[in-house]
Amino acid sequence: MIDVLLDPNNPVMWLFIISLVAGAIAVISRPFSSYVKFVYPNAKYEAMGNPYLNQTSLQKLLETGSLQGFIEQLNNNKDYPIQGKNASEVQHQLDLLYVKTIEQMKNDNSKKMHSFYDTIIECHDLPIMKTVIKLKRKQKNIDESLIQQPISKKIKSYIERISNVEQEEFLQVLKDFGLPLNYIDLIKNEDTTDEEIDAQTDRFYMQQLHNVKVPYKCQQAKHLYIKRLIDIKSIELLLRAKQRKIPEEQCLNLFIDEGYEILEWKFKELAKADDITEIINMLEGTSYATMLKHVSDTSKTKSVQPYTDALSQYMLTIMKNISSQHYTTIGPSLRFIHSKETEITNLKIIAKGLSENMAADTIKPLLRLEDTK
């Protein structure tokens, strides 16, 4: 048998060699083909950049001194064609621009990435979805302007249904949306806090992101991104809970999932803290501690906002690292998405501030800047 395979005059030997070569090429080309698919989009996103995450560009917008001046200055950037007569219209235009960006990213990538980008757009609407659910649960009026804000067609459709149904049909709409039974039970319970609803809504969507399929070489970067998001959201939830003096038992209900550094045992430990200061002290040893300690030492307000702003700022650094670590696949895409959303947030803050004649020095601390080091 071996003699036959090694006989150069026997066609069986050449078929055997061709099969081996074809198999080797298939094994080698699979990961290579995954990398090639991201060469163009990665180069494109890096070339586009995110100008409204640096102090110089944002300062120019702040110095316009009015909403109209802001719009005119922004329109000098071909990627930001914005119109509007008031802050609300401008903010909506900016949200639509974010959707346009994500849709373009879908077109730049293979169909295997499309569901991921659709889920990213839905995640952008989470704050609105949470607000509407909490208002409906308390049988409060849902303003029409709030109903029109979602940029995801799916979420907008369900928010319209929620706002129009009778109270007894409200839970059925949530079931139709796909929210699990434990979420429905949470809504039914009169003792449920707003923070618990926020946490379980985040839990649902983190699971959605986890389940959405991407090319196999992108799984690690996506996993890291989700785990870091869970860390940030978990810390924010606990800070708000401690500010409101919510007891440990209910703080435990704020658990979303295990994050990158905030594992379940760590979350349970943080839930025992008496106040914000103790949470920050207990975070010693994590990458979040130094930044939060700095806020604690320098902030003159008792609000949680400076801490959440600092966490958002730090997330930009995290995304920069993810981009570097996973440069050949989805890393730069994830960074660009997060940076674009942060840019949009910065611009919406400036539009709102200028429309209310706020001083530039008052608006500036609310903005997130990318670390240039």
Summary of the structure (lengths in Angstrom):
residues: 373
radius of gyration: 24.5
end to end distance: 64.5
largest distance: 89.5
contacts: 1087
relative contact order: 0.12
helix: 74%
strand: 0%
